[in-house]
Amino acid sequence: MKLKLDLHDIYNRNDDIERALRSIIDEAIEKKATLVEIIPGKGSGQLKKRVLRFLDQKDVKVLYHRVEKDSKNFGRIFVHFRPK
């Protein structure tokens, strides 16, 4: 199962970004998804950096297996989960 989060609509609302990221990670765990696609968009790269900083937090990092930056699309990040 794959989940998708597009951040284009909330790129400038800090609290909503944090909530959306937490929500999609929780949903992935609950539904036992193996992949979450996060789309921060291309832009200046600030939103992508913010997403990567969020994913690098200690309490979040233990929840997933690995992060992959899409080599073909700069504005996309994949978060891989191990099935349990």
N, C-alpha and C positions, 0 to 999 in steps of 0.2 A: 504494500500500500504506500502511496506517495501523497503527501500533503503539500500545499502551496500557500505561501504568504507573499502578497504583493504590497509593498510599502509605499507605492506611488501616492496614494491618497492621503497618507498621514505623515509624509516626510518631514513636515515642519512642526509636528506636535510631539514633543519629547515624551510626555507621560504615556501617550497612546502607543508610541513605538515600543517602549518597554513592556507595556501590557500585552501588545500583540505578539511580541517575541516570546514572552513567558507562556502565553496562551497556546501558541502553536507547538512549543516544546512539550507542554503538558498534554495536549491533545495527541501528539505523536506517541507519547508513552502510553497513554490510556488506550489508544486504538492499535497499539503495537505496529506502528508504521515503521518502515525501514528507511524511508527517505523523506526529508523536508526540503523543499525548494523555497528559498527566500530571495525575493527580488527587490533589492534596494534601488535598482536603476543605475544608470551610468553617471550622469551628472558630474559633480566635482569629486566624487569619491568619499565625501564626508559621511554619508549615511552608511555606506558599505563598511567603513572603518568602525563606525559605531556598532553595527551589527556584529562585526568580528570581535570587538572589545566585549560586548555582551556575552558572546559565545565563549570567550576566554575566561570568564569569571569562574572561580573555583567551584561554586555550588551548581553552576550550569554545566560545566565541562564534564562532570562525572555522569551526566545523564545521557550523553551521546557517545558514539564510537569515534567519529572523525568528521572534519570539515573539509570540503573541497571547493576551491574557487573555480568556477567554470572557465576553462581556457579559451573557449570560443565566444563567450559572452561575458564581458567584464562586469555587467550589472546583475550577476546571478551567483548565488552561493548555495551549495548543497550540504545538508547536514545528514550524515549517515548514522543510523541506529542499528544496534545488534538485536536481532530477534531473540526473545527470551522464551 
